[in-house]
Amino acid sequence: MVTFTCSCTLPPFVDTRREAGSTVNVGESTKDVVAICYNQLTTTPTEILKLAHNECAKTGRIPKFHKQTSWSCRFLLPTHVYYNCVNP
């Protein structure tokens, strides 16, 4: 008998995907907007905000919530949350 187990919790990530060998993003994030993919059942708001703060801090700014969409990222991380990076 073969038993399969699934560790189906993935950490949230900043959506800065790129094509192989390219420096152009195909993901949703830009230097002005941070898009984070996550699962609402397994990710805390603190984790998401920490990622947003880290990305906006790269340009000396802070995150401000913009919007959230469902079923717009990966299957196990189906939610996108968007933050605008604004001056403090």
PDB file of N, CA, C and O in Angstrom:
ATOM      1  N   MET A   1       0.844  -1.175   0.000  1.00  0.00           N
ATOM      2  CA  MET A   1       0.000   0.000   0.000  1.00  0.00           C
ATOM      3  C   MET A   1       0.890   1.239   0.000  1.00  0.00           C
ATOM      4  O   MET A   1       1.838   1.332   0.780  1.00  0.00           O
ATOM      5  N   VAL A   2       0.585   2.169  -0.860  1.00  0.00           N
ATOM      6  CA  VAL A   2       1.323   3.422  -0.954  1.00  0.00           C
ATOM      7  C   VAL A   2       0.517   4.515  -0.270  1.00  0.00           C
ATOM      8  O   VAL A   2      -0.677   4.673  -0.527  1.00  0.00           O
ATOM      9  N   THR A   3       1.168   5.256   0.591  1.00  0.00           N
ATOM     10  CA  THR A   3       0.508   6.347   1.290  1.00  0.00           C
ATOM     11  C   THR A   3       1.122   7.661   0.832  1.00  0.00           C
ATOM     12  O   THR A   3       2.344   7.810   0.807  1.00  0.00           O
ATOM     13  N   PHE A   4       0.281   8.597   0.475  1.00  0.00           N
ATOM     14  CA  PHE A   4       0.750   9.911   0.074  1.00  0.00           C
ATOM     15  C   PHE A   4       0.422  10.904   1.165  1.00  0.00           C
ATOM     16  O   PHE A   4      -0.671  10.888   1.732  1.00  0.00           O
ATOM     17  N   THR A   5       1.363  11.752   1.447  1.00  0.00           N
ATOM     18  CA  THR A   5       1.106  12.827   2.399  1.00  0.00           C
ATOM     19  C   THR A   5       1.280  14.144   1.675  1.00  0.00           C
ATOM     20  O   THR A   5       2.026  14.248   0.701  1.00  0.00           O
ATOM     21  N   CYS A   6       0.593  15.124   2.159  1.00  0.00           N
ATOM     22  CA  CYS A   6       0.661  16.434   1.518  1.00  0.00           C
ATOM     23  C   CYS A   6       0.961  17.496   2.567  1.00  0.00           C
ATOM     24  O   CYS A   6       0.188  17.702   3.503  1.00  0.00           O
ATOM     25  N   SER A   7       2.051  18.138   2.401  1.00  0.00           N
ATOM     26  CA  SER A   7       2.344  19.307   3.215  1.00  0.00           C
ATOM     27  C   SER A   7       1.878  20.491   2.386  1.00  0.00           C
ATOM     28  O   SER A   7       2.669  21.144   1.706  1.00  0.00           O
ATOM     29  N   CYS A   8       0.610  20.750   2.454  1.00  0.00           N
ATOM     30  CA  CYS A   8      -0.033  21.685   1.528  1.00  0.00           C
ATOM     31  C   CYS A   8      -0.008  23.139   1.985  1.00  0.00           C
ATOM     32  O   CYS A   8      -0.734  23.964   1.431  1.00  0.00           O
ATOM     33  N   THR A   9       0.788  23.464   2.957  1.00  0.00           N
ATOM     34  CA  THR A   9       0.898  24.856   3.349  1.00  0.00           C
ATOM     35  C   THR A   9       2.172  25.439   2.766  1.00  0.00           C
ATOM     36  O   THR A   9       3.270  24.935   3.004  1.00  0.00           O
ATOM     37  N   LEU A  10       2.013  26.484   2.016  1.00  0.00           N
ATOM     38  CA  LEU A  10       3.139  27.179   1.412  1.00  0.00           C
ATOM     39  C   LEU A  10       3.225  28.569   1.999  1.00  0.00           C
ATOM     40  O   LEU A  10       2.199  29.165   2.327  1.00  0.00           O
ATOM     41  N   PRO A  11       4.423  29.095   2.138  1.00  0.00           N
ATOM     42  CA  PRO A  11       4.540  30.452   2.675  1.00  0.00           C
ATOM     43  C   PRO A  11       4.093  31.484   1.640  1.00  0.00           C
ATOM     44  O   PRO A  11       4.187  31.240   0.437  1.00  0.00           O
ATOM     45  N   PRO A  12       3.612  32.622   2.103  1.00  0.00           N
ATOM     46  CA  PRO A  12       3.245  33.683   1.158  1.00  0.00           C
ATOM     47  C   PRO A  12       4.503  34.194   0.465  1.00  0.00           C
ATOM     48  O   PRO A  12       5.610  34.061   0.985  1.00  0.00           O
ATOM     49  N   PHE A  13       4.318  34.783  -0.718  1.00  0.00           N
ATOM     50  CA  PHE A  13       5.477  35.335  -1.419  1.00  0.00           C
ATOM     51  C   PHE A  13       5.097  36.592  -2.189  1.00  0.00           C
ATOM     52  O   PHE A  13       3.940  36.787  -2.564  1.00  0.00           O
ATOM     53  N   VAL A  14       6.094  37.439  -2.417  1.00  0.00           N
ATOM     54  CA  VAL A  14       5.913  38.637  -3.228  1.00  0.00           C
ATOM     55  C   VAL A  14       5.951  38.202  -4.679  1.00  0.00           C
ATOM     56  O   VAL A  14       6.897  37.540  -5.107  1.00  0.00           O
ATOM     57  N   ASP A  15       4.938  38.565  -5.434  1.00  0.00           N
ATOM     58  CA  ASP A  15       4.788  38.126  -6.815  1.00  0.00           C
ATOM     59  C   ASP A  15       5.669  38.960  -7.749  1.00  0.00           C
ATOM     60  O   ASP A  15       5.216  39.925  -8.364  1.00  0.00           O
ATOM     61  N   THR A  16       6.926  38.563  -7.835  1.00  0.00           N
ATOM     62  CA  THR A  16       7.888  39.245  -8.708  1.00  0.00           C
ATOM     63  C   THR A  16       8.444  38.271  -9.732  1.00  0.00           C
ATOM     64  O   THR A  16       9.628  38.315 -10.066  1.00  0.00           O
ATOM     65  N   ARG A  17       7.589  37.396 -10.225  1.00  0.00           N
ATOM     66  CA  ARG A  17       8.026  36.376 -11.184  1.00  0.00           C
ATOM     67  C   ARG A  17       8.603  37.023 -12.443  1.00  0.00           C
ATOM     68  O   ARG A  17       8.191  38.109 -12.853  1.00  0.00           O
ATOM     69  N   ARG A  18       9.577  36.318 -13.047  1.00  0.00           N
ATOM     70  CA  ARG A  18      10.193  36.751 -14.304  1.00  0.00           C
ATOM     71  C   ARG A  18      10.339  35.543 -15.215  1.00  0.00           C
ATOM     72  O   ARG A  18      10.398  34.400 -14.760  1.00  0.00           O
ATOM     73  N   GLU A  19      10.396  35.817 -16.496  1.00  0.00           N
ATOM     74  CA  GLU A  19      10.711  34.756 -17.456  1.00  0.00           C
ATOM     75  C   GLU A  19      12.189  34.416 -17.293  1.00  0.00           C
ATOM     76  O   GLU A  19      12.986  35.290 -16.952  1.00  0.00           O
ATOM     77  N   ALA A  20      12.561  33.187 -17.526  1.00  0.00           N
ATOM     78  CA  ALA A  20      13.960  32.766 -17.408  1.00  0.00           C
ATOM     79  C   ALA A  20      14.855  33.602 -18.308  1.00  0.00           C
ATOM     80  O   ALA A  20      14.568  33.775 -19.493  1.00  0.00           O
ATOM     81  N   GLY A  21      15.935  34.118 -17.746  1.00  0.00           N
ATOM     82  CA  GLY A  21      16.887  34.903 -18.502  1.00  0.00           C
ATOM     83  C   GLY A  21      16.488  36.347 -18.749  1.00  0.00           C
ATOM     84  O   GLY A  21      17.205  37.074 -19.437  1.00  0.00           O
ATOM     85  N   SER A  22      15.354  36.779 -18.199  1.00  0.00           N
ATOM     86  CA  SER A  22      14.869  38.143 -18.408  1.00  0.00           C
ATOM     87  C   SER A  22      14.900  38.922 -17.103  1.00  0.00           C
ATOM     88  O   SER A  22      14.807  38.342 -16.021  1.00  0.00           O
ATOM     89  N   THR A  23      15.029  40.225 -17.209  1.00  0.00           N
ATOM     90  CA  THR A  23      14.965  41.065 -16.012  1.00  0.00           C
ATOM     91  C   THR A  23      13.606  41.747 -15.891  1.00  0.00           C
ATOM     92  O   THR A  23      13.375  42.511 -14.953  1.00  0.00           O
ATOM     93  N   VAL A  24      12.714  41.476 -16.827  1.00  0.00           N
ATOM     94  CA  VAL A  24      11.378  42.078 -16.832  1.00  0.00           C
ATOM     95  C   VAL A  24      10.415  41.189 -16.048  1.00  0.00           C
ATOM     96  O   VAL A  24      10.313  39.991 -16.312  1.00  0.00           O
ATOM     97  N   ASN A  25       9.707  41.782 -15.081  1.00  0.00           N
ATOM     98  CA  ASN A  25       8.743  41.028 -14.284  1.00  0.00           C
ATOM     99  C   ASN A  25       7.518  40.658 -15.103  1.00  0.00           C
ATOM    100  O   ASN A  25       7.042  41.448 -15.919  1.00  0.00           O
ATOM    101  N   VAL A  26       7.013  39.456 -14.880  1.00  0.00           N
ATOM    102  CA  VAL A  26       5.715  39.064 -15.411  1.00  0.00           C
ATOM    103  C   VAL A  26       4.718  38.927 -14.262  1.00  0.00           C
ATOM    104  O   VAL A  26       3.520  38.750 -14.482  1.00  0.00           O
ATOM    105  N   GLY A  27       5.227  39.010 -13.047  1.00  0.00           N
ATOM    106  CA  GLY A  27       4.365  38.986 -11.868  1.00  0.00           C
ATOM    107  C   GLY A  27       3.696  40.342 -11.692  1.00  0.00           C
ATOM    108  O   GLY A  27       3.941  41.268 -12.464  1.00  0.00           O
ATOM    109  N   GLU A  28       2.865  40.452 -10.691  1.00  0.00           N
ATOM    110  CA  GLU A  28       2.063  41.645 -10.463  1.00  0.00           C
ATOM    111  C   GLU A  28       2.814  42.788  -9.793  1.00  0.00           C
ATOM    112  O   GLU A  28       2.387  43.938  -9.900  1.00  0.00           O
ATOM    113  N   SER A  29       3.915  42.511  -9.108  1.00  0.00           N
ATOM    114  CA  SER A  29       4.612  43.545  -8.344  1.00  0.00           C
ATOM    115  C   SER A  29       5.441  44.472  -9.226  1.00  0.00           C
ATOM    116  O   SER A  29       6.001  44.064 -10.243  1.00  0.00           O
ATOM    117  N   THR A  30       5.500  45.740  -8.800  1.00  0.00           N
ATOM    118  CA  THR A  30       6.373  46.737  -9.409  1.00  0.00           C
ATOM    119  C   THR A  30       7.076  47.449  -8.261  1.00  0.00           C
ATOM    120  O   THR A  30       6.880  47.079  -7.104  1.00  0.00           O
ATOM    121  N   LYS A  31       7.891  48.464  -8.552  1.00  0.00           N
ATOM    122  CA  LYS A  31       8.539  49.185  -7.456  1.00  0.00           C
ATOM    123  C   LYS A  31       7.535  50.037  -6.680  1.00  0.00           C
ATOM    124  O   LYS A  31       7.818  50.437  -5.550  1.00  0.00           O
ATOM    125  N   ASP A  32       6.368  50.322  -7.264  1.00  0.00           N
ATOM    126  CA  ASP A  32       5.351  51.137  -6.605  1.00  0.00           C
ATOM    127  C   ASP A  32       4.206  50.329  -6.005  1.00  0.00           C
ATOM    128  O   ASP A  32       3.476  50.832  -5.151  1.00  0.00           O
ATOM    129  N   VAL A  33       4.043  49.100  -6.435  1.00  0.00           N
ATOM    130  CA  VAL A  33       2.954  48.248  -5.957  1.00  0.00           C
ATOM    131  C   VAL A  33       3.519  46.882  -5.589  1.00  0.00           C
ATOM    132  O   VAL A  33       4.206  46.246  -6.388  1.00  0.00           O
ATOM    133  N   VAL A  34       3.221  46.443  -4.376  1.00  0.00           N
ATOM    134  CA  VAL A  34       3.632  45.120  -3.918  1.00  0.00           C
ATOM    135  C   VAL A  34       2.421  44.203  -3.994  1.00  0.00           C
ATOM    136  O   VAL A  34       1.379  44.490  -3.405  1.00  0.00           O
ATOM    137  N   ALA A  35       2.561  43.097  -4.722  1.00  0.00           N
ATOM    138  CA  ALA A  35       1.505  42.089  -4.808  1.00  0.00           C
ATOM    139  C   ALA A  35       1.994  40.843  -4.089  1.00  0.00           C
ATOM    140  O   ALA A  35       3.067  40.323  -4.394  1.00  0.00           O
ATOM    141  N   ILE A  36       1.213  40.372  -3.142  1.00  0.00           N
ATOM    142  CA  ILE A  36       1.595  39.214  -2.341  1.00  0.00           C
ATOM    143  C   ILE A  36       0.580  38.103  -2.553  1.00  0.00           C
ATOM    144  O   ILE A  36      -0.626  38.320  -2.434  1.00  0.00           O
ATOM    145  N   CYS A  37       1.069  36.921  -2.866  1.00  0.00           N
ATOM    146  CA  CYS A  37       0.219  35.740  -2.997  1.00  0.00           C
ATOM    147  C   CYS A  37       0.200  35.011  -1.661  1.00  0.00           C
ATOM    148  O   CYS A  37       1.241  34.806  -1.037  1.00  0.00           O
ATOM    149  N   TYR A  38      -1.001  34.622  -1.229  1.00  0.00           N
ATOM    150  CA  TYR A  38      -1.080  33.914   0.055  1.00  0.00           C
ATOM    151  C   TYR A  38      -2.367  33.114   0.146  1.00  0.00           C
ATOM    152  O   TYR A  38      -3.260  33.245  -0.691  1.00  0.00           O
ATOM    153  N   ASN A  39      -2.448  32.286   1.174  1.00  0.00           N
ATOM    154  CA  ASN A  39      -3.628  31.498   1.465  1.00  0.00           C
ATOM    155  C   ASN A  39      -4.260  32.069   2.723  1.00  0.00           C
ATOM    156  O   ASN A  39      -3.609  32.138   3.766  1.00  0.00           O
ATOM    157  N   GLN A  40      -5.509  32.475   2.639  1.00  0.00           N
ATOM    158  CA  GLN A  40      -6.189  33.096   3.784  1.00  0.00           C
ATOM    159  C   GLN A  40      -6.332  32.155   4.976  1.00  0.00           C
ATOM    160  O   GLN A  40      -6.491  32.604   6.111  1.00  0.00           O
ATOM    161  N   LEU A  41      -6.274  30.857   4.719  1.00  0.00           N
ATOM    162  CA  LEU A  41      -6.450  29.894   5.808  1.00  0.00           C
ATOM    163  C   LEU A  41      -5.167  29.621   6.582  1.00  0.00           C
ATOM    164  O   LEU A  41      -5.217  29.163   7.724  1.00  0.00           O
ATOM    165  N   THR A  42      -4.015  29.901   5.969  1.00  0.00           N
ATOM    166  CA  THR A  42      -2.757  29.520   6.606  1.00  0.00           C
ATOM    167  C   THR A  42      -1.788  30.681   6.835  1.00  0.00           C
ATOM    168  O   THR A  42      -0.710  30.484   7.397  1.00  0.00           O
ATOM    169  N   THR A  43      -2.159  31.875   6.410  1.00  0.00           N
ATOM    170  CA  THR A  43      -1.269  33.030   6.523  1.00  0.00           C
ATOM    171  C   THR A  43      -1.887  34.078   7.430  1.00  0.00           C
ATOM    172  O   THR A  43      -3.080  34.369   7.336  1.00  0.00           O
ATOM    173  N   THR A  44      -1.072  34.645   8.308  1.00  0.00           N
ATOM    174  CA  THR A  44      -1.574  35.684   9.205  1.00  0.00           C
ATOM    175  C   THR A  44      -1.386  37.062   8.574  1.00  0.00           C
ATOM    176  O   THR A  44      -0.500  37.238   7.736  1.00  0.00           O
ATOM    177  N   PRO A  45      -2.202  38.037   8.961  1.00  0.00           N
ATOM    178  CA  PRO A  45      -2.017  39.405   8.471  1.00  0.00           C
ATOM    179  C   PRO A  45      -0.624  39.953   8.791  1.00  0.00           C
ATOM    180  O   PRO A  45      -0.076  40.745   8.024  1.00  0.00           O
ATOM    181  N   THR A  46      -0.059  39.537   9.912  1.00  0.00           N
ATOM    182  CA  THR A  46       1.275  39.995  10.293  1.00  0.00           C
ATOM    183  C   THR A  46       2.325  39.538   9.278  1.00  0.00           C
ATOM    184  O   THR A  46       3.218  40.308   8.923  1.00  0.00           O
ATOM    185  N   GLU A  47       2.225  38.304   8.816  1.00  0.00           N
ATOM    186  CA  GLU A  47       3.164  37.790   7.810  1.00  0.00           C
ATOM    187  C   GLU A  47       3.082  38.598   6.514  1.00  0.00           C
ATOM    188  O   GLU A  47       4.104  38.945   5.923  1.00  0.00           O
ATOM    189  N   ILE A  48       1.878  38.887   6.089  1.00  0.00           N
ATOM    190  CA  ILE A  48       1.673  39.634   4.844  1.00  0.00           C
ATOM    191  C   ILE A  48       2.228  41.039   4.976  1.00  0.00           C
ATOM    192  O   ILE A  48       2.952  41.513   4.101  1.00  0.00           O
ATOM    193  N   LEU A  49       1.893  41.698   6.062  1.00  0.00           N
ATOM    194  CA  LEU A  49       2.352  43.075   6.262  1.00  0.00           C
ATOM    195  C   LEU A  49       3.870  43.152   6.363  1.00  0.00           C
ATOM    196  O   LEU A  49       4.472  44.123   5.905  1.00  0.00           O
ATOM    197  N   LYS A  50       4.492  42.144   6.954  1.00  0.00           N
ATOM    198  CA  LYS A  50       5.952  42.116   7.046  1.00  0.00           C
ATOM    199  C   LYS A  50       6.571  42.058   5.647  1.00  0.00           C
ATOM    200  O   LYS A  50       7.533  42.773   5.366  1.00  0.00           O
ATOM    201  N   LEU A  51       6.028  41.215   4.774  1.00  0.00           N
ATOM    202  CA  LEU A  51       6.520  41.141   3.399  1.00  0.00           C
ATOM    203  C   LEU A  51       6.351  42.484   2.686  1.00  0.00           C
ATOM    204  O   LEU A  51       7.262  42.947   2.000  1.00  0.00           O
ATOM    205  N   ALA A  52       5.192  43.099   2.852  1.00  0.00           N
ATOM    206  CA  ALA A  52       4.929  44.387   2.211  1.00  0.00           C
ATOM    207  C   ALA A  52       5.883  45.460   2.726  1.00  0.00           C
ATOM    208  O   ALA A  52       6.417  46.246   1.943  1.00  0.00           O
ATOM    209  N   HIS A  53       6.098  45.495   4.038  1.00  0.00           N
ATOM    210  CA  HIS A  53       7.032  46.468   4.629  1.00  0.00           C
ATOM    211  C   HIS A  53       8.446  46.276   4.075  1.00  0.00           C
ATOM    212  O   HIS A  53       9.119  47.247   3.727  1.00  0.00           O
ATOM    213  N   ASN A  54       8.890  45.027   3.996  1.00  0.00           N
ATOM    214  CA  ASN A  54      10.232  44.743   3.492  1.00  0.00           C
ATOM    215  C   ASN A  54      10.405  45.207   2.051  1.00  0.00           C
ATOM    216  O   ASN A  54      11.451  45.755   1.702  1.00  0.00           O
ATOM    217  N   GLU A  55       9.399  44.996   1.214  1.00  0.00           N
ATOM    218  CA  GLU A  55       9.497  45.402  -0.188  1.00  0.00           C
ATOM    219  C   GLU A  55       9.467  46.915  -0.338  1.00  0.00           C
ATOM    220  O   GLU A  55      10.270  47.474  -1.086  1.00  0.00           O
ATOM    221  N   CYS A  56       8.557  47.588   0.357  1.00  0.00           N
ATOM    222  CA  CYS A  56       8.460  49.051   0.250  1.00  0.00           C
ATOM    223  C   CYS A  56       9.689  49.736   0.854  1.00  0.00           C
ATOM    224  O   CYS A  56      10.089  50.807   0.398  1.00  0.00           O
ATOM    225  N   ALA A  57      10.281  49.125   1.871  1.00  0.00           N
ATOM    226  CA  ALA A  57      11.466  49.700   2.508  1.00  0.00           C
ATOM    227  C   ALA A  57      12.646  49.782   1.546  1.00  0.00           C
ATOM    228  O   ALA A  57      13.548  50.596   1.745  1.00  0.00           O
ATOM    229  N   LYS A  58      12.651  48.954   0.513  1.00  0.00           N
ATOM    230  CA  LYS A  58      13.726  48.988  -0.479  1.00  0.00           C
ATOM    231  C   LYS A  58      13.789  50.335  -1.199  1.00  0.00           C
ATOM    232  O   LYS A  58      14.839  50.719  -1.715  1.00  0.00           O
ATOM    233  N   THR A  59      12.660  51.052  -1.232  1.00  0.00           N
ATOM    234  CA  THR A  59      12.618  52.378  -1.862  1.00  0.00           C
ATOM    235  C   THR A  59      12.313  53.467  -0.832  1.00  0.00           C
ATOM    236  O   THR A  59      11.916  54.572  -1.202  1.00  0.00           O
ATOM    237  N   GLY A  60      12.495  53.161   0.460  1.00  0.00           N
ATOM    238  CA  GLY A  60      12.308  54.144   1.522  1.00  0.00           C
ATOM    239  C   GLY A  60      10.859  54.540   1.760  1.00  0.00           C
ATOM    240  O   GLY A  60      10.576  55.647   2.219  1.00  0.00           O
ATOM    241  N   ARG A  61       9.940  53.627   1.445  1.00  0.00           N
ATOM    242  CA  ARG A  61       8.522  53.928   1.615  1.00  0.00           C
ATOM    243  C   ARG A  61       7.848  52.896   2.504  1.00  0.00           C
ATOM    244  O   ARG A  61       8.469  51.922   2.930  1.00  0.00           O
ATOM    245  N   ILE A  62       6.570  53.122   2.776  1.00  0.00           N
ATOM    246  CA  ILE A  62       5.788  52.206   3.606  1.00  0.00           C
ATOM    247  C   ILE A  62       4.579  51.707   2.806  1.00  0.00           C
ATOM    248  O   ILE A  62       4.134  52.383   1.878  1.00  0.00           O
ATOM    249  N   PRO A  63       4.042  50.524   3.159  1.00  0.00           N
ATOM    250  CA  PRO A  63       2.899  49.993   2.417  1.00  0.00           C
ATOM    251  C   PRO A  63       1.566  50.580   2.875  1.00  0.00           C
ATOM    252  O   PRO A  63       1.348  50.831   4.061  1.00  0.00           O
ATOM    253  N   LYS A  64       0.687  50.792   1.905  1.00  0.00           N
ATOM    254  CA  LYS A  64      -0.686  51.208   2.180  1.00  0.00           C
ATOM    255  C   LYS A  64      -1.592  50.249   1.418  1.00  0.00           C
ATOM    256  O   LYS A  64      -1.449  50.091   0.206  1.00  0.00           O
ATOM    257  N   PHE A  65      -2.529  49.602   2.126  1.00  0.00           N
ATOM    258  CA  PHE A  65      -3.417  48.618   1.504  1.00  0.00           C
ATOM    259  C   PHE A  65      -4.134  49.240   0.309  1.00  0.00           C
ATOM    260  O   PHE A  65      -4.618  50.370   0.380  1.00  0.00           O
ATOM    261  N   HIS A  66      -4.196  48.484  -0.796  1.00  0.00           N
ATOM    262  CA  HIS A  66      -4.897  48.957  -1.993  1.00  0.00           C
ATOM    263  C   HIS A  66      -6.111  48.080  -2.296  1.00  0.00           C
ATOM    264  O   HIS A  66      -7.236  48.577  -2.342  1.00  0.00           O
ATOM    265  N   LYS A  67      -5.890  46.769  -2.505  1.00  0.00           N
ATOM    266  CA  LYS A  67      -7.015  45.877  -2.814  1.00  0.00           C
ATOM    267  C   LYS A  67      -6.605  44.430  -2.608  1.00  0.00           C
ATOM    268  O   LYS A  67      -5.436  44.121  -2.376  1.00  0.00           O
ATOM    269  N   GLN A  68      -7.591  43.555  -2.699  1.00  0.00           N
ATOM    270  CA  GLN A  68      -7.367  42.123  -2.585  1.00  0.00           C
ATOM    271  C   GLN A  68      -8.205  41.422  -3.647  1.00  0.00           C
ATOM    272  O   GLN A  68      -9.344  41.819  -3.894  1.00  0.00           O
ATOM    273  N   THR A  69      -7.658  40.386  -4.280  1.00  0.00           N
ATOM    274  CA  THR A  69      -8.401  39.613  -5.264  1.00  0.00           C
ATOM    275  C   THR A  69      -8.303  38.136  -4.929  1.00  0.00           C
ATOM    276  O   THR A  69      -7.321  37.693  -4.333  1.00  0.00           O
ATOM    277  N   SER A  70      -9.308  37.382  -5.306  1.00  0.00           N
ATOM    278  CA  SER A  70      -9.334  35.942  -5.045  1.00  0.00           C
ATOM    279  C   SER A  70      -9.124  35.166  -6.331  1.00  0.00           C
ATOM    280  O   SER A  70      -9.495  35.616  -7.415  1.00  0.00           O
ATOM    281  N   TRP A  71      -8.527  34.003  -6.194  1.00  0.00           N
ATOM    282  CA  TRP A  71      -8.267  33.078  -7.300  1.00  0.00           C
ATOM    283  C   TRP A  71      -7.496  33.754  -8.430  1.00  0.00           C
ATOM    284  O   TRP A  71      -7.803  33.565  -9.607  1.00  0.00           O
ATOM    285  N   SER A  72      -6.495  34.541  -8.057  1.00  0.00           N
ATOM    286  CA  SER A  72      -5.699  35.246  -9.057  1.00  0.00           C
ATOM    287  C   SER A  72      -4.215  34.914  -8.968  1.00  0.00           C
ATOM    288  O   SER A  72      -3.401  35.525  -9.659  1.00  0.00           O
ATOM    289  N   CYS A  73      -3.857  33.953  -8.125  1.00  0.00           N
ATOM    290  CA  CYS A  73      -2.453  33.569  -7.987  1.00  0.00           C
ATOM    291  C   CYS A  73      -2.361  32.060  -8.177  1.00  0.00           C
ATOM    292  O   CYS A  73      -3.004  31.526  -9.080  1.00  0.00           O
ATOM    293  N   ARG A  74      -1.605  31.374  -7.381  1.00  0.00           N
ATOM    294  CA  ARG A  74      -1.451  29.920  -7.491  1.00  0.00           C
ATOM    295  C   ARG A  74      -2.591  29.191  -6.787  1.00  0.00           C
ATOM    296  O   ARG A  74      -3.293  29.760  -5.950  1.00  0.00           O
ATOM    297  N   PHE A  75      -2.758  27.922  -7.144  1.00  0.00           N
ATOM    298  CA  PHE A  75      -3.854  27.134  -6.589  1.00  0.00           C
ATOM    299  C   PHE A  75      -3.826  27.078  -5.068  1.00  0.00           C
ATOM    300  O   PHE A  75      -4.859  27.290  -4.433  1.00  0.00           O
ATOM    301  N   LEU A  76      -2.667  26.795  -4.466  1.00  0.00           N
ATOM    302  CA  LEU A  76      -2.583  26.695  -3.009  1.00  0.00           C
ATOM    303  C   LEU A  76      -2.388  28.048  -2.323  1.00  0.00           C
ATOM    304  O   LEU A  76      -2.499  28.150  -1.101  1.00  0.00           O
ATOM    305  N   LEU A  77      -2.102  29.072  -3.101  1.00  0.00           N
ATOM    306  CA  LEU A  77      -1.983  30.450  -2.592  1.00  0.00           C
ATOM    307  C   LEU A  77      -2.855  31.326  -3.500  1.00  0.00           C
ATOM    308  O   LEU A  77      -2.332  32.106  -4.296  1.00  0.00           O
ATOM    309  N   PRO A  78      -4.176  31.198  -3.381  1.00  0.00           N
ATOM    310  CA  PRO A  78      -5.064  31.770  -4.384  1.00  0.00           C
ATOM    311  C   PRO A  78      -5.349  33.271  -4.276  1.00  0.00           C
ATOM    312  O   PRO A  78      -5.955  33.849  -5.178  1.00  0.00           O
ATOM    313  N   THR A  79      -4.930  33.889  -3.210  1.00  0.00           N
ATOM    314  CA  THR A  79      -5.304  35.289  -2.989  1.00  0.00           C
ATOM    315  C   THR A  79      -4.123  36.223  -3.227  1.00  0.00           C
ATOM    316  O   THR A  79      -3.004  35.966  -2.783  1.00  0.00           O
ATOM    317  N   HIS A  80      -4.401  37.311  -3.936  1.00  0.00           N
ATOM    318  CA  HIS A  80      -3.427  38.400  -4.107  1.00  0.00           C
ATOM    319  C   HIS A  80      -3.876  39.540  -3.201  1.00  0.00           C
ATOM    320  O   HIS A  80      -5.062  39.867  -3.155  1.00  0.00           O
ATOM    321  N   VAL A  81      -2.956  40.132  -2.497  1.00  0.00           N
ATOM    322  CA  VAL A  81      -3.236  41.370  -1.780  1.00  0.00           C
ATOM    323  C   VAL A  81      -2.235  42.393  -2.307  1.00  0.00           C
ATOM    324  O   VAL A  81      -1.053  42.090  -2.475  1.00  0.00           O
ATOM    325  N   TYR A  82      -2.714  43.595  -2.563  1.00  0.00           N
ATOM    326  CA  TYR A  82      -1.896  44.642  -3.173  1.00  0.00           C
ATOM    327  C   TYR A  82      -1.708  45.799  -2.199  1.00  0.00           C
ATOM    328  O   TYR A  82      -2.652  46.242  -1.544  1.00  0.00           O
ATOM    329  N   TYR A  83      -0.481  46.275  -2.119  1.00  0.00           N
ATOM    330  CA  TYR A  83      -0.142  47.454  -1.315  1.00  0.00           C
ATOM    331  C   TYR A  83       0.555  48.444  -2.220  1.00  0.00           C
ATOM    332  O   TYR A  83       1.417  48.073  -3.017  1.00  0.00           O
ATOM    333  N   ASN A  84       0.177  49.712  -2.096  1.00  0.00           N
ATOM    334  CA  ASN A  84       0.920  50.782  -2.745  1.00  0.00           C
ATOM    335  C   ASN A  84       2.045  51.192  -1.809  1.00  0.00           C
ATOM    336  O   ASN A  84       1.844  51.301  -0.600  1.00  0.00           O
ATOM    337  N   CYS A  85       3.231  51.421  -2.366  1.00  0.00           N
ATOM    338  CA  CYS A  85       4.343  51.921  -1.562  1.00  0.00           C
ATOM    339  C   CYS A  85       4.255  53.445  -1.591  1.00  0.00           C
ATOM    340  O   CYS A  85       4.360  54.062  -2.652  1.00  0.00           O
ATOM    341  N   VAL A  86       4.059  54.049  -0.409  1.00  0.00           N
ATOM    342  CA  VAL A  86       3.861  55.495  -0.309  1.00  0.00           C
ATOM    343  C   VAL A  86       4.914  56.105   0.620  1.00  0.00           C
ATOM    344  O   VAL A  86       5.522  55.415   1.437  1.00  0.00           O
ATOM    345  N   ASN A  87       5.106  57.387   0.473  1.00  0.00           N
ATOM    346  CA  ASN A  87       6.032  58.093   1.357  1.00  0.00           C
ATOM    347  C   ASN A  87       5.484  58.111   2.773  1.00  0.00           C
ATOM    348  O   ASN A  87       4.278  58.253   2.973  1.00  0.00           O
ATOM    349  N   PRO A  88       6.378  57.966   3.774  1.00  0.00           N
ATOM    350  CA  PRO A  88       5.909  57.936   5.169  1.00  0.00           C
ATOM    351  C   PRO A  88       5.331  59.278   5.614  1.00  0.00           C
ATOM    352  O   PRO A  88       4.895  59.413   6.758  1.00  0.00           O
TER     353      PRO A  88
END
